[in-house]
């Protein structure tokens, strides 16, 4: 069985992982800029101030992409590179960098895909409450509108949020990513709801300011649960486990349904509404209409496959890997 003719071979990056170009480029500070320098939690005191120096070497990087046969490249825009304070003043030097990158990709027959948010929350907005502030939907919408105005004449593929499970869960619940906070569970549900509202507002603003028809998507994440066999009961066990809520509230963000049902179905999963009732913010019908703005593409970042079968008690049970099985080691960000 081969790949379909319309399968897109590509690669993806996030801005802070590769760009560098932090100083002297008009860029504002985001939470990772602060966290890597001041938290004391990053190995070796490493920062992204240089990274792969993509900011200065993007033409060379694009040539390498072409040499290895990439047909598409998904990159994220650093919100603070184009809007240093998150709203208001535009940094034209940052706009020019992304514009030049897009031109270089097109010249080399590589389709550009833009991700609006791969975790670089402007520090100025963080100080105003960040994802806890309902206004972030409008802040993110303003940013999305700017990106559409400046780049949608050449770019038709956009993703709004990348892996909200991570930037809410790892950033504000377990505290292992920027900004390194361990917030009350209740606060993280507020953040999650506002993040989804921001997604919906970005979809609206991308379409409103588009120079041509766009393909707009959303890219959450998950570990994958797969059936241990082709037996119907094992397939049902995997389905049940994959779309259920985690048993541990302290790690609630790592699930599929809470982050995808509102976008695709216009409602939160009933299991979650019951299980998490005491943590939930006020959720209005207007919010749900915004969150479920129609999208064209649903992208699922997947990691860490685990096999499940139906247990004798009628509940899913994990099937351990055989000794010597290949293990995937995650490097975090």
Rosetta silent file (secondary structure, phi, psi, omega in degrees, C-alpha in Angstrom):
SEQUENCE: XXXXXXXXXXXXXXXXXXXXXXXXXXXXXXXXXXXXXXXXXXXXXXXXXXXXXXXXXXXXXXXXXXXXXXXXXXXXXXXXXXXXXXXXXXXXXXXXXXXXXXXXXXXXXXXXXXXXXXXXXXXXXXXXXXXXXXXXXXXXXXXXXXXXXXXXXXXXXXXXXXXXXXXXXXXXXXXXXXXXXXXXXXXXXXXXXXXXXXXXXXXXXXXXXXXXXXXXXXXXXXXXXXXXXXXXXXXXXXXXXXXXXXXXXXXXXXXXXXXXXXXXXXXXXXXXXXXXXXXXXXXXXXXXXXXXXXXXXXXXXXXXXXXXXXXXXXXXXXXXXXXXXXXXXXXXX
SCORE:     score description
SCORE:     0.000 S_00000001
   1 L     0.000  121.572 -177.880    0.000    0.000    0.000 S_00000001
   2 L  -102.385  179.961  177.313    1.574    3.275   -1.103 S_00000001
   3 L   -79.142  148.281  178.637    0.949    6.918   -0.400 S_00000001
   4 L   -70.125  161.042 -177.394   -1.810    8.691   -2.283 S_00000001
   5 L   -62.216  -27.991 -177.732   -0.932   11.105   -5.068 S_00000001
   6 L   -96.092   11.334  175.342   -1.974   14.082   -2.970 S_00000001
   7 L   -66.527  134.963 -176.584    0.122   13.096    0.054 S_00000001
   8 L  -104.008  117.395  175.827    2.337   16.049    1.028 S_00000001
   9 L   -87.439  121.088 -178.221    5.936   15.312    1.972 S_00000001
  10 E  -155.201 -172.747  177.086    7.193   18.016    4.281 S_00000001
  11 E  -142.245  165.267 -177.086    8.837   19.023    7.523 S_00000001
  12 E  -141.864  152.110  176.894    7.956   21.339   10.365 S_00000001
  13 L  -140.344  171.938  168.365    9.668   23.559   12.920 S_00000001
  14 L  -122.515  152.266 -170.255    8.777   26.038   15.629 S_00000001
  15 H   -57.565  -52.495 -173.037   10.172   29.547   15.781 S_00000001
  16 H   -67.861  -26.765  179.603   12.003   29.495   19.109 S_00000001
  17 H   -66.603  -29.386 -168.795   13.603   26.136   18.375 S_00000001
  18 H  -126.752  -25.026 -165.098   15.406   27.340   15.269 S_00000001
  19 L   -71.370  -47.207 -166.938   15.333   31.064   14.598 S_00000001
  20 L    66.398 -143.377  176.548   17.742   32.771   16.959 S_00000001
  21 L    56.840   38.659 -176.613   17.889   36.430   15.984 S_00000001
  22 L   -77.798  -39.352 -173.993   16.647   37.500   19.387 S_00000001
  23 L   -99.663  142.727  173.061   18.690   40.680   19.755 S_00000001
  24 L    71.919   18.567 -178.812   18.720   43.698   17.485 S_00000001
  25 L  -120.235   10.897  178.759   15.845   42.562   15.293 S_00000001
  26 L    78.294    5.472 -176.709   13.027   44.549   16.876 S_00000001
  27 L   -76.082  143.772  172.319   11.584   41.422   18.455 S_00000001
  28 L   -85.025  179.029  179.266    9.746   41.559   21.766 S_00000001
  29 L   -94.606  141.279  172.184   10.168   39.096   24.621 S_00000001
  30 E  -119.609  178.138 -172.155    8.032   36.017   25.018 S_00000001
  31 H   -63.883  -30.156  177.620    7.701   33.556   27.884 S_00000001
  32 H   -73.929  -33.989  174.438   10.401   31.221   26.556 S_00000001
  33 H   -57.065  -42.963 -178.240   12.880   34.091   26.265 S_00000001
  34 H   -75.072  -46.655 -175.005   12.344   34.764   29.957 S_00000001
  35 H   -60.495  -45.345 -175.948   12.051   31.149   31.138 S_00000001
  36 H   -68.124  -25.685 -177.456   15.256   29.895   29.536 S_00000001
  37 H   -94.362  -26.030 -169.351   17.306   32.743   31.011 S_00000001
  38 H  -120.295  -12.263 -174.685   15.778   33.142   34.453 S_00000001
  39 L   -80.592  -26.493 -174.265   14.159   29.898   35.610 S_00000001
  40 L    71.742   11.906 -175.826   17.353   27.924   36.209 S_00000001
  41 L  -104.973   -0.924 -176.463   15.498   24.857   34.927 S_00000001
  42 L   -97.641  131.550 -176.512   17.046   24.542   31.458 S_00000001
  43 H   -53.188  128.453  175.892   19.904   22.107   30.989 S_00000001
  44 H    66.371    9.058 -177.083   23.251   23.845   30.793 S_00000001
  45 H    68.473   22.229 -178.353   21.579   27.245   30.874 S_00000001
  46 L   -65.568  150.127  174.963   20.829   26.901   27.166 S_00000001
  47 L  -135.003  176.186  176.419   18.641   29.468   25.430 S_00000001
  48 L   -99.489   20.013 -175.919   17.206   30.014   21.961 S_00000001
  49 L   -64.009  -30.352  175.788   19.101   33.236   21.379 S_00000001
  50 L  -113.096  -47.409 -179.227   21.121   31.596   18.597 S_00000001
  51 L    49.034 -129.155  178.428   19.535   28.155   18.120 S_00000001
  52 L   -88.970    3.151 -178.822   20.032   27.111   14.461 S_00000001
  53 L    56.676   33.217 -179.849   20.467   30.772   13.458 S_00000001
  54 H   -60.220  -29.925 -179.623   17.650   30.299   10.953 S_00000001
  55 H   -57.311  -38.141 -179.424   16.924   34.022   11.162 S_00000001
  56 H   -97.492  -19.449 -171.256   20.208   34.740    9.385 S_00000001
  57 H  -117.616   20.869 -172.866   20.642   31.448    7.460 S_00000001
  58 H   -63.001  -32.276 -179.912   17.146   30.739    6.172 S_00000001
  59 H   -65.224  -40.888  175.985   18.195   30.868    2.503 S_00000001
  60 H   -64.041  -42.113  179.262   20.773   28.163    3.120 S_00000001
  61 H   -62.448  -40.014  178.744   18.184   26.162    5.074 S_00000001
  62 H   -65.675  -37.725  176.464   15.684   26.419    2.218 S_00000001
  63 H   -60.865  -40.094  178.056   18.307   25.147   -0.221 S_00000001
  64 H   -65.636  -40.579  176.513   18.799   22.116    2.019 S_00000001
  65 H   -56.581  -43.729 -179.758   15.033   21.564    2.109 S_00000001
  66 H   -65.884  -41.785 -178.406   14.992   21.520   -1.662 S_00000001
  67 H   -61.424  -35.899 -178.352   17.962   19.156   -1.848 S_00000001
  68 L   -89.307    1.293  170.343   16.265   16.578    0.371 S_00000001
  69 L    89.980   18.956  178.507   13.057   16.785   -1.640 S_00000001
  70 L   -67.294  140.200  177.147   10.637   18.547    0.684 S_00000001
  71 L  -106.657  -12.199 -179.778    7.441   19.717   -0.970 S_00000001
  72 E  -150.406  151.158  179.289    6.071   21.619    2.029 S_00000001
  73 E  -139.794  117.712  177.124    7.428   23.380    5.071 S_00000001
  74 E   -99.708  117.663  179.072    5.358   24.223    8.142 S_00000001
  75 E  -125.841  154.711  176.780    6.954   26.925   10.256 S_00000001
  76 E  -101.468  149.819  173.918    5.612   28.979   13.108 S_00000001
  77 L   -93.017  132.474  173.475    5.658   32.726   13.337 S_00000001
  78 L   -76.341  110.580 -177.738    7.028   34.191   16.547 S_00000001
  79 H   -48.899  -41.431 -176.040    4.152   36.416   17.660 S_00000001
  80 H   -77.947  -10.932  176.654    6.623   38.836   19.295 S_00000001
  81 H   -77.880  -27.963  179.731    8.719   39.140   16.159 S_00000001
  82 H  -103.338  -28.523  175.913    5.856   40.805   14.299 S_00000001
  83 L  -130.745   87.917 -171.285    4.003   42.346   17.267 S_00000001
  84 L   -54.546  -33.791  178.037    6.638   42.980   19.969 S_00000001
  85 L   -99.671    5.357  179.906    4.057   43.763   22.661 S_00000001
  86 L    92.194  -28.442  175.586    1.549   41.226   21.353 S_00000001
  87 L  -143.379  167.781  171.704   -0.807   43.925   20.056 S_00000001
  88 L    79.956 -113.068 -171.085   -0.486   47.358   18.504 S_00000001
  89 L   -61.730  130.553  179.399    2.928   48.291   17.121 S_00000001
  90 L   -96.106  135.103  175.279    4.099   46.200   14.141 S_00000001
  91 L   -93.678  101.223 -175.261    7.778   45.294   13.765 S_00000001
  92 H   -65.993  -26.787  177.101    8.366   45.658   10.041 S_00000001
  93 H   -65.880  -38.444  176.263   11.772   43.995   10.292 S_00000001
  94 H   -68.030  -41.271  176.025   10.094   40.854   11.581 S_00000001
  95 H   -58.085  -43.627 -178.102    7.473   41.025    8.853 S_00000001
  96 H   -63.548  -38.957  178.262   10.247   41.299    6.273 S_00000001
  97 H   -58.660  -50.506 -178.361   12.009   38.193    7.617 S_00000001
  98 H   -68.651  -34.225  177.312    8.920   36.012    7.218 S_00000001
  99 H   -63.917  -43.169  178.699    8.079   37.577    3.865 S_00000001
 100 H   -66.124  -38.050  177.127   11.571   36.807    2.569 S_00000001
 101 H   -62.611  -45.552  179.459   11.348   33.258    3.914 S_00000001
 102 H   -60.375  -44.157  179.053    8.024   32.718    2.151 S_00000001
 103 H   -61.502  -42.053 -179.771    9.456   34.047   -1.113 S_00000001
 104 H   -63.741  -40.604  178.165   12.485   31.761   -0.813 S_00000001
 105 H   -62.912  -46.826 -178.456   10.263   28.721   -0.247 S_00000001
 106 H   -64.143  -40.050  178.370    8.068   29.511   -3.235 S_00000001
 107 H   -60.659  -26.535 -179.607   11.105   30.116   -5.445 S_00000001
 108 L  -103.410   18.720  176.155   12.248   26.598   -4.554 S_00000001
 109 L    58.230   38.463  175.787    8.820   25.025   -5.160 S_00000001
 110 L  -114.685  122.806 -177.326    8.208   24.369   -1.462 S_00000001
 111 E   -74.690  123.840  177.924    4.693   25.128   -0.228 S_00000001
 112 E   -81.752  134.034  172.976    4.715   27.317    2.899 S_00000001
 113 E  -119.838  126.519 -178.022    2.415   26.354    5.779 S_00000001
 114 E  -104.161  130.985  168.405    2.138   28.864    8.626 S_00000001
 115 E  -104.073  127.028 -177.837    1.451   28.014   12.263 S_00000001
 116 E   -74.903  -37.110 -173.783    0.339   31.048   14.234 S_00000001
 117 E  -137.898  109.455  171.748    1.150   29.774   17.707 S_00000001
 118 L  -121.917   49.062  163.786    3.817   27.292   18.714 S_00000001
 119 L    91.712    4.467  179.795    4.077   28.502   22.324 S_00000001
 120 L   -89.629   75.075  179.824    5.746   31.932   22.048 S_00000001
 121 L   -73.231  122.144  179.039    3.306   33.889   24.242 S_00000001
 122 E   -54.800  133.084 -176.293    4.298   37.572   24.300 S_00000001
 123 H   -63.909  -33.401  178.404    5.573   38.454   27.749 S_00000001
 124 H   -64.310  -33.867  176.737    3.637   41.717   27.757 S_00000001
 125 H   -78.591  -33.215  174.884    0.404   39.749   27.310 S_00000001
 126 H   -58.488  -40.897 -179.733    1.496   37.189   29.884 S_00000001
 127 L   -67.681  -18.906  176.922    1.768   40.040   32.387 S_00000001
 128 L   -93.335    8.839  179.502   -1.853   40.920   31.592 S_00000001
 129 L   112.462  -16.805  177.713   -2.994   37.410   32.453 S_00000001
 130 H    53.733 -128.074 -176.993   -2.164   35.651   29.210 S_00000001
 131 H   -69.096  -13.694  175.698   -4.446   32.682   28.638 S_00000001
 132 H   -77.220  -17.229 -175.859   -6.337   33.501   31.860 S_00000001
 133 L   -93.550  121.905 -179.460   -7.557   36.748   30.299 S_00000001
 134 L   -59.922  -23.915  179.811  -10.629   36.426   28.063 S_00000001
 135 L   -65.320  -13.338 -176.999   -9.282   39.326   26.016 S_00000001
 136 H   -63.671  -23.648  176.379   -6.622   37.016   24.607 S_00000001
 137 H   -62.612  -40.412  178.339   -9.112   35.870   21.983 S_00000001
 138 H   -74.744  -36.699  176.867   -9.119   39.406   20.569 S_00000001
 139 H   -60.765  -46.002 -178.786   -5.352   39.795   20.988 S_00000001
 140 H   -67.872  -35.647  176.885   -4.789   36.576   19.067 S_00000001
 141 H   -63.355  -41.685  176.788   -7.357   37.626   16.498 S_00000001
 142 H   -59.716  -44.096  178.132   -5.524   40.894   15.876 S_00000001
 143 H   -62.118  -45.508  179.317   -2.307   38.954   15.351 S_00000001
 144 H   -61.850  -40.168  178.516   -4.008   36.492   12.984 S_00000001
 145 H   -62.732  -40.535  177.707   -5.472   39.364   10.987 S_00000001
 146 H   -62.294  -45.813 -179.988   -2.037   40.946   10.589 S_00000001
 147 H   -60.678  -42.505  178.991   -0.531   37.672    9.383 S_00000001
 148 H   -64.361  -43.565 -179.229   -3.332   37.236    6.846 S_00000001
 149 H   -60.401  -40.311 -172.934   -2.977   40.791    5.597 S_00000001
 150 H   -88.461  -26.652 -169.660    0.754   40.505    5.054 S_00000001
 151 H  -123.450  -14.636 -173.969    1.219   36.906    3.900 S_00000001
 152 L   -75.227   -2.150  171.062   -2.008   35.389    2.538 S_00000001
 153 L   -70.504  -22.901 -178.252   -1.284   36.735   -0.921 S_00000001
 154 L  -121.320  -20.398 -178.283    1.326   33.936   -1.126 S_00000001
 155 L  -112.391  130.751 -179.658    0.404   31.499    1.661 S_00000001
 156 L  -115.629   -8.432 -177.068   -2.865   29.572    1.600 S_00000001
 157 E  -113.048  122.619 -177.770   -2.298   27.014    4.391 S_00000001
 158 E  -134.457  142.008  167.852   -2.561   28.114    8.022 S_00000001
 159 E  -116.942  143.729 -178.191   -2.747   26.412   11.401 S_00000001
 160 E   -84.555  -75.985 -177.035   -3.928   28.338   14.449 S_00000001
 161 E  -109.173  140.089  173.140   -2.688   26.594   17.612 S_00000001
 162 E  -109.524  118.757  172.318   -0.098   23.866   17.898 S_00000001
 163 L    54.830   63.160  176.873   -0.502   21.416   20.790 S_00000001
 164 H   -61.553  -26.616  175.288   -2.565   23.329   23.353 S_00000001
 165 H   -55.231  -35.290 -178.303   -2.343   20.258   25.597 S_00000001
 166 H   -80.476  -50.308 -172.331    1.341   21.107   25.947 S_00000001
 167 H   -71.581  -23.215  171.539    1.366   24.871   26.272 S_00000001
 168 H   -86.804  -51.651 -173.920   -1.420   24.775   28.880 S_00000001
 169 H   -67.856  -50.137 -177.355   -0.591   21.467   30.560 S_00000001
 170 H   -80.013  -26.928 -178.993    3.193   21.552   30.582 S_00000001
 171 H   -83.855  -33.442 -170.497    3.442   25.320   30.940 S_00000001
 172 H  -126.783   -8.265 -179.726    0.837   25.961   33.633 S_00000001
 173 H  -107.876  -56.663  176.914   -0.180   22.633   35.219 S_00000001
 174 L   -90.106  -21.530  173.618    2.965   20.534   35.648 S_00000001
 175 L    75.846   22.692 -178.751    5.276   23.528   35.211 S_00000001
 176 L   -96.104   -9.432  173.406    7.980   21.841   33.144 S_00000001
 177 L  -118.282  168.462  178.310    7.697   24.222   30.182 S_00000001
 178 L   -58.671  139.246    4.364    7.601   28.014   30.045 S_00000001
 179 L   -88.337   10.525  173.981    6.489   29.868   32.069 S_00000001
 180 L    78.727   34.297 -177.514    7.083   27.055   34.547 S_00000001
 181 L  -105.460  149.475  171.476    3.992   27.487   36.739 S_00000001
 182 L  -114.119   88.195 -174.436    1.954   24.969   38.686 S_00000001
 183 L   -85.936  161.663  171.628   -1.424   26.657   38.671 S_00000001
 184 L   -57.274  145.555 -179.617   -4.656   25.472   40.272 S_00000001
 185 H   -54.779  -39.788 -179.759   -6.483   22.979   38.074 S_00000001
 186 H   -56.390  -41.724 -179.587   -9.403   25.421   37.862 S_00000001
 187 H   -63.501  -37.053 -177.158   -7.141   28.052   36.276 S_00000001
 188 H   -70.813  -28.734  173.876   -5.953   25.664   33.585 S_00000001
 189 H   -69.244  -35.932  174.699   -9.538   24.955   32.501 S_00000001
 190 H   -62.567  -45.170  178.779  -10.033   28.705   32.149 S_00000001
 191 H   -61.367  -44.558 -178.929   -6.875   28.884   30.047 S_00000001
 192 H   -60.490  -43.904 -179.935   -7.944   25.962   27.891 S_00000001
 193 H   -63.687  -42.379  179.287  -11.328   27.531   27.191 S_00000001
 194 H   -68.361  -34.619  176.913   -9.732   30.856   26.282 S_00000001
 195 H   -63.242  -41.893  179.133   -7.185   29.132   24.059 S_00000001
 196 H   -68.440  -36.537  174.657  -10.000   27.465   22.126 S_00000001
 197 H   -63.202  -40.525  178.506  -11.840   30.788   21.890 S_00000001
 198 H   -63.008  -39.608  174.706   -8.640   32.347   20.551 S_00000001
 199 H   -55.777  -49.934 -178.020   -8.452   29.591   17.942 S_00000001
 200 H   -62.178  -40.901  179.467  -11.973   30.409   16.779 S_00000001
 201 H   -66.282  -36.791  177.743  -11.293   34.131   16.636 S_00000001
 202 H   -63.637  -40.195  177.026   -8.131   33.497   14.619 S_00000001
 203 H   -58.596  -45.827  179.267  -10.114   31.445   12.099 S_00000001
 204 H   -59.637  -46.535 -174.743  -12.530   34.364   11.701 S_00000001
 205 H   -72.903  -33.978  174.809   -9.785   36.937   11.269 S_00000001
 206 H   -60.749  -45.853 -178.817   -7.760   34.816    8.850 S_00000001
 207 H   -69.123  -38.818 -177.858  -10.798   34.486    6.607 S_00000001
 208 H   -64.242  -36.259 -174.668  -11.787   38.132    7.011 S_00000001
 209 H  -103.622    6.083 -176.814   -8.356   39.444    5.993 S_00000001
 210 L   -66.886  141.939  175.983   -7.440   36.758    3.456 S_00000001
 211 L   -86.298  -13.064 -179.385   -6.243   37.830    0.017 S_00000001
 212 L  -159.837  169.308  178.330   -7.458   34.532   -1.459 S_00000001
 213 L   -59.429  136.316 -176.449   -9.298   31.391   -0.266 S_00000001
 214 L  -114.052  154.637  168.664   -7.420   29.755    2.606 S_00000001
 215 E  -105.916  112.967 -172.561   -7.068   26.256    4.019 S_00000001
 216 E  -115.466  134.513 -178.257   -7.198   26.683    7.797 S_00000001
 217 E  -134.885  179.501 -177.333   -6.441   24.020   10.365 S_00000001
 218 E  -140.356  139.094 -170.382   -5.885   23.281   14.022 S_00000001
 219 E  -132.051   76.396  173.312   -3.126   21.004   15.367 S_00000001
 220 E   -74.919 -169.747 -175.495   -3.621   19.480   18.825 S_00000001
 221 E  -143.301  173.781  175.276   -1.654   16.475   20.054 S_00000001
 222 E  -177.479  161.090  158.068   -1.928   13.166   21.876 S_00000001
 223 E   -78.429  158.681 -177.466   -0.387    9.859   22.631 S_00000001
 224 E  -105.945  133.171  172.000   -1.925    7.189   20.439 S_00000001
 225 E  -105.812  124.294  179.566   -3.941    4.253   21.720 S_00000001
 226 E  -126.088  151.412 -177.123   -4.173    1.375   19.247 S_00000001
 227 E   -70.579  141.009 -178.837   -5.938   -1.983   19.508 S_00000001
 228 L   -70.693  -18.115  177.511   -3.805   -4.951   20.474 S_00000001
 229 L  -152.528  179.084  177.354   -5.608   -7.049   17.839 S_00000001
 230 L   -86.391    4.631  178.843   -8.256   -6.796   15.138 S_00000001
 231 L   -64.313  137.148 -178.680  -10.895   -8.227   17.465 S_00000001
 232 H   -53.876  -38.388 -178.555  -13.918   -5.882   17.686 S_00000001
 233 H   -67.953  -32.125  177.544  -13.725   -5.824   21.476 S_00000001
 234 H   -74.912  -35.617  175.029  -10.078   -4.702   21.395 S_00000001
 235 H   -62.790  -41.993  177.768  -10.873   -2.026   18.821 S_00000001
 236 H   -65.466  -38.650  178.172  -13.647   -0.791   21.121 S_00000001
 237 H   -61.611  -43.509  179.153  -11.268   -0.855   24.092 S_00000001
 238 H   -65.562  -42.508  178.354   -8.752    1.297   22.207 S_00000001
 239 H   -60.626  -46.227 -178.420  -11.474    3.710   21.091 S_00000001
 240 H   -62.188  -45.441 -178.910  -12.796    4.027   24.617 S_00000001
 241 H   -66.971  -41.082 -175.374   -9.373    4.602   26.125 S_00000001
 242 H   -64.932  -38.580 -174.339   -8.266    7.053   23.441 S_00000001
 243 L  -101.349    9.787  179.330  -11.270    9.342   23.758 S_00000001
 244 L   -89.410  168.087  176.917  -11.764    9.117   27.519 S_00000001
 245 L   -85.732  144.520  178.203  -10.701   11.623   30.166 S_00000001
 246 L   -60.692  148.135  178.810   -7.558   10.914   32.216 S_00000001
 247 L   -70.184  -32.608 -174.974   -8.149    9.412   35.645 S_00000001
 248 L   -93.854  112.050 -179.954   -5.713   11.849   37.280 S_00000001
 249 H   -61.284  -27.940 -177.449   -7.026   15.425   37.361 S_00000001
 250 H   -71.250   -7.894  176.318   -3.503   16.704   37.960 S_00000001
 251 H  -130.881   35.538 -169.368   -2.636   15.595   34.420 S_00000001
 252 L   -65.996  -26.478 -171.158   -6.020   16.266   32.841 S_00000001
 253 L   -67.567  -21.260 -174.813   -4.776   18.185   29.797 S_00000001
 254 L   -84.271   78.363  176.549   -3.295   15.129   28.107 S_00000001
 255 L  -153.385  171.043 -177.201   -6.358   13.918   26.241 S_00000001
 256 L   -96.616  -51.277 -165.671   -7.958   14.222   22.820 S_00000001
 257 H   -64.016  -40.061 -176.154  -11.672   14.811   23.268 S_00000001
 258 H   -62.459  -30.569 -175.679  -11.630   17.923   25.476 S_00000001
 259 H   -94.241  -16.284 -174.450   -9.528   19.796   22.928 S_00000001
 260 H  -112.209  -35.989  179.115  -11.107   18.505   19.726 S_00000001
 261 H   -56.591  -44.368  179.792  -14.814   17.948   20.353 S_00000001
 262 H   -61.318  -36.663 -178.939  -15.473   21.691   20.851 S_00000001
 263 H   -73.815  -44.110 -173.354  -13.706   22.544   17.587 S_00000001
 264 H   -90.794  -32.464 -173.966  -15.175   19.739   15.487 S_00000001
 265 H  -114.058  -10.684  178.490  -18.535   19.077   17.175 S_00000001
 266 L    79.243   16.247  179.833  -19.292   22.380   18.885 S_00000001
 267 L  -155.513  151.554  173.770  -19.513   20.902   22.378 S_00000001
 268 L   -77.295  152.602 -179.361  -17.317   19.599   25.162 S_00000001
 269 L   -65.641  137.781 -177.362  -17.468   15.831   25.818 S_00000001
 270 H   -57.667  -39.797  179.829  -20.182   14.838   28.298 S_00000001
 271 H   -57.726  -43.316 -179.027  -17.763   12.695   30.287 S_00000001
 272 H   -70.388  -39.060  178.988  -15.525   15.697   30.832 S_00000001
 273 H   -60.139  -35.969  178.517  -18.370   18.074   31.699 S_00000001
 274 H   -76.966  -46.891 -174.812  -19.408   15.696   34.482 S_00000001
 275 H   -66.337  -37.793 -172.834  -15.919   14.773   35.682 S_00000001
 276 L  -106.631   16.500 -173.344  -14.556   18.316   35.713 S_00000001
 277 H   -50.322  -41.414 -174.098  -17.708   20.216   36.665 S_00000001
 278 H   -70.992  -13.684 -178.427  -16.171   21.784   39.784 S_00000001
 279 H   -99.974  -12.047 -163.642  -13.296   23.274   37.758 S_00000001
 280 L   -76.922  142.359  171.656  -15.152   24.686   34.778 S_00000001
 281 L   -76.656  176.799  173.685  -15.419   28.372   33.862 S_00000001
 282 L   -68.462  126.176 -178.577  -18.638   29.835   32.549 S_00000001
 283 L  -118.151  116.620 -176.089  -19.187   28.354   29.075 S_00000001
 284 L  -103.866  162.867  175.396  -21.684   30.160   26.874 S_00000001
 285 H   -63.000  -34.787  177.469  -23.358   29.236   23.614 S_00000001
 286 H   -62.917  -41.092  176.490  -21.606   32.231   22.060 S_00000001
 287 H   -58.455  -46.608 -175.273  -18.265   30.794   23.161 S_00000001
 288 H   -67.748  -34.422  175.906  -19.054   27.444   21.566 S_00000001
 289 H   -64.676  -39.029  178.698  -20.111   29.039   18.287 S_00000001
 290 H   -66.618  -47.936 -177.963  -16.784   30.870   18.224 S_00000001
 291 H   -60.313  -34.763 -174.911  -14.726   27.798   19.103 S_00000001
 292 L   -96.134   23.729  170.931  -16.438   25.727   16.416 S_00000001
 293 L   -49.261  132.963 -175.362  -15.829   28.130   13.535 S_00000001
 294 L   -59.057  134.408  174.573  -15.528   25.812   10.515 S_00000001
 295 L  -116.401  168.517 -176.587  -12.011   24.664    9.662 S_00000001
 296 L  -105.376  -25.994 -175.135  -10.685   22.860    6.610 S_00000001
 297 E  -136.992  137.210  171.613   -7.970   20.651    8.102 S_00000001
 298 E  -115.228  117.973 -178.706   -7.585   18.844   11.404 S_00000001
 299 E  -109.149  127.721 -179.831   -3.967   17.993   12.192 S_00000001
 300 E  -113.695  111.168  171.118   -3.106   15.557   14.978 S_00000001
 301 E   -74.722  126.848 -173.598    0.453   15.505   16.289 S_00000001
 302 E  -123.980  143.576 -178.104    0.921   11.971   17.602 S_00000001
 303 E  -143.964  160.796  160.236    3.407   10.405   20.011 S_00000001
 304 E    53.786   64.793  178.983    3.966    7.369   22.201 S_00000001
 305 E   -65.544  138.838  178.873    1.742    4.599   20.829 S_00000001
 306 E  -134.975  136.394 -178.428    0.322    2.167   23.408 S_00000001
 307 E   -92.010  137.443  177.404   -1.615   -1.041   22.751 S_00000001
 308 E  -131.557  151.170  173.264   -4.864   -1.818   24.607 S_00000001
 309 E  -133.275  166.987  177.726   -7.267   -4.743   24.678 S_00000001
 310 E   -79.636  125.061 -179.899  -10.580   -5.319   26.389 S_00000001
 311 L   -79.367  169.219 -178.770  -10.033   -6.765   29.831 S_00000001
 312 L   -63.707  -24.737  179.951  -12.014   -9.520   31.459 S_00000001
 313 L   -88.306    5.305  179.113  -13.795   -6.914   33.582 S_00000001
 314 L    85.123    6.919  177.803  -15.005   -5.039   30.488 S_00000001
 315 L  -111.958  149.811  178.851  -12.512   -2.219   30.873 S_00000001
 316 E   -61.769  141.217  175.044   -9.557   -1.421   28.593 S_00000001
 317 E  -135.227  143.058 -175.827   -6.225   -2.789   29.738 S_00000001
 318 E   -77.815  142.247  175.736   -2.778   -2.031   28.408 S_00000001
 319 E  -104.256  117.538 -177.141   -0.732   -4.697   26.679 S_00000001
 320 L   -66.386  152.895  177.415    2.927   -4.334   27.520 S_00000001
 321 L   -73.519  152.927  178.798    5.556   -4.249   24.805 S_00000001
 322 L   -69.934  151.762  178.527    7.685   -7.301   24.251 S_00000001
 323 L   -55.541  134.615  179.236   11.181   -7.203   25.770 S_00000001
 324 L    88.340    2.289 -179.998   13.587   -5.351   23.511 S_00000001
 325 L   -64.026  149.552  179.835   10.879   -3.344   21.742 S_00000001
 326 L   -64.269  137.671  177.622   11.964   -0.030   20.270 S_00000001
 327 L  -117.014  139.660  177.071   11.407    2.927   22.579 S_00000001
 328 L   -99.517  123.212  179.146   10.909    6.528   21.507 S_00000001
 329 L   -97.813  120.524  178.622   12.629    9.001   23.759 S_00000001
 330 L   -82.587  140.784  177.714   10.962   12.391   23.842 S_00000001
 331 L  -102.766   13.329  179.524   13.186   15.447   24.105 S_00000001
 332 L    79.888 -121.476 -176.629   10.354   17.707   25.280 S_00000001
 333 L   -69.176    0.000    0.000   10.159   20.910   23.287 S_00000001
